[in-house]
């Protein structure tokens, strides 16, 4: 959930992964891995990215709480019924 929100925020800010990475001192691959959930998240880097993207940190936390509370829709629930 955090990874997806970070990607959404970056895109909303109009930044590439390379631009975001350079601004916070990590590699473009690091941003990609964070956004794809292939890398653990460092809270300080996440905070720096949120600030870079121009988002409000407390609002981001509230949104994360909302997404966590809503839960994920299991893929099985998205399947069409079989005839």
Secondary structure, 3 states (H helix, E strand, C coil): CHHHHHHHHHHHHCCCHHHHHHHHCCCHHHHHHHHCCCCCCCHHHHHHHHHHCCCCHHHHHHHHHHHHHHCCCCHHHHCCCCC
